[in-house]
């Protein structure tokens, strides 16, 4: 009997949720319609830049070409080790040496 009552209560609660309206579709709620594209067009001085990017004027692209060549020849440079364990894992960390020379006198 208890299961039956619990099921009825849950169904009644869920039935009440069906009438709720999506808050983003309510009347009077702001709904952007292409505003991001409009802003991008306003910010871009030269419309051709929307079709093809433009690099900095002081570069020849040599570093970008070198990176692509390394990628295509499977000769990718490894990133430096930046884990915390390699920074704080040494025995002499904290200003004291392993021989005890940094101990108070």
C-alpha atoms as one frame of an Amber mdcrd trajectory, in Angstrom:
protein
   0.000   0.000   0.000   2.846   2.356   0.852   4.471   1.808  -2.547   1.195
   2.615  -4.231   0.868   5.924  -2.357   4.479   6.844  -3.048   3.972   6.164
  -6.763   0.826   8.313  -6.827   2.577  11.200  -5.090   5.539  11.022  -7.494
   3.220  10.959 -10.504   1.317  13.967  -9.171   4.566  15.893  -8.671   5.845
  15.015 -12.127   2.532  15.978 -13.668   2.909  19.453 -12.216   6.256  19.882
 -13.949   4.758  19.337 -17.395   3.146  22.772 -17.407   6.385  24.650 -16.774
   7.625  26.675 -19.684  11.243  26.824 -20.774  12.526  30.101 -19.271  14.483
  30.881 -22.442  11.332  30.692 -24.562   9.125  32.885 -22.397   7.674  36.033
 -23.888   9.820  39.063 -23.132  13.030  37.058 -22.658  16.048  38.184 -24.695
  16.835  35.756 -27.494  19.981  36.461 -29.574  19.461  36.091 -33.292  22.809
  36.138 -35.050  24.214  38.826 -32.747  27.629  37.117 -32.470  28.059  37.106
 -36.248  27.011  40.755 -36.427  29.551  41.712 -33.747  32.312  39.813 -35.533
  31.549  41.604 -38.792  31.709  44.960 -37.008  35.057  44.163 -35.375  36.773
  42.958 -38.560  38.129  45.901 -40.515  38.919  43.962 -43.669  36.131  41.482
 -44.643  38.683  39.280 -46.448  40.102  38.429 -42.998  36.905  36.450 -42.340
  37.819  34.077 -45.175  41.564  33.777 -44.603  43.558  34.754 -41.544  46.426
  37.206 -41.475  49.654  36.734 -39.557  51.782  39.377 -37.862  53.543  41.700
 -40.331  57.016  41.066 -38.861  57.152  37.314 -39.461  57.901  35.222 -42.527
  56.193  32.084 -41.297  59.432  30.137 -40.904  58.638  28.924 -37.390  55.158
  27.784 -38.450  56.571  25.906 -41.438  59.191  24.247 -39.236  56.483  23.083
 -36.824  54.406  21.617 -39.650  57.444  19.823 -41.074  58.249  18.325 -37.655
  54.634  17.190 -37.329  54.529  15.610 -40.783  57.856  13.815 -40.319  56.840
  12.564 -36.866  59.683  14.482 -35.239  57.598  16.408 -32.702  59.438  18.193
 -29.896  58.491  16.971 -26.429  57.123  19.453 -23.931  59.327  20.159 -20.917
  58.514  18.230 -17.744  56.414  20.543 -15.604  55.057  18.202 -12.976  55.045
  19.314  -9.368  56.871  16.187  -8.251  59.985  17.153 -10.221  60.000  20.625
  -8.658  59.386  19.708  -5.012  60.698  16.155  -5.028  64.369  16.836  -4.296
  65.845  15.951  -0.895  67.453  19.361  -0.433  64.269  21.395  -0.842  63.314
  23.936   1.762  66.762  25.457   2.175  68.290  22.504   4.031  70.877  20.200
   2.580  70.819  16.432   2.992  73.952  16.588   5.181  72.290  18.761   7.787
  74.479  21.820   7.081  71.385  24.013   7.049  70.378  23.070  10.600  70.415
  25.700  13.325  73.609  25.985  15.382
